[in-house]
Amino acid sequence: MKVIAIIVASFWLAGAAMAQSAGATAGAACKAKVDKSLHGASLTSTLKKCCRDAATAQKLHGAAETGFRKSCEQTALGT
């Protein structure tokens, strides 16, 4: 039983790590395609929506979605 739990946990961690690296790539893509005339709240909102749409397109849920979106937003916003 412990072996099965360890295997499941390792797959979960590997999936979350892959989602974060993919999130950084998506963040760079969102930053590149956003309108350069946007500033402040409109820029932040547009980039966050782009990251949400990218997570939805990849059909991510739960922790993988959260990790992906946070990584994407950090890359896109440059924080």
FIDREN-56324 format. One record per residue (C-alpha): x, y, z. Coordinates in steps of 0.1 Angstrom, whole numbers, plus 5000, padded with zeros to 4 digits. Each point is the difference from the previous one (the first is absolute). Last residue first. Layout:
% residues N
XYZ
...
% end
This chain:
% residues 79
507453944889
500250064963
496250024995
500049734974
502549785018
498250045034
496649954983
501149684982
501649855032
496950085020
497749864973
501949684996
500349945037
496350065005
499149774971
502249725011
498650035036
496449964989
499249974963
501850034966
498249964967
502950144980
497750254984
498650095034
503550075013
500750224969
496750185005
500950085037
503450124989
498550234974
497550135025
502850085024
501950194973
496950204991
499250095036
503650115007
500150224969
496650155008
501050065036
503250204991
500950054964
498749894965
501650164969
502249704994
497049774992
500649655013
501649754976
503549995014
499050005037
497649714994
502749804982
502550065029
497349905025
499349684980
503649905002
500150075037
496849805005
501549704981
502850005026
497450015028
497849734984
503049774997
500850045037
496349945010
500049684979
503249875015
498750075035
496849804993
501949724983
502349985031
497050005023
498349714981
503249795001
500550075038
496449915007
500349684980
503249905019
498350075033
497249764992
% end
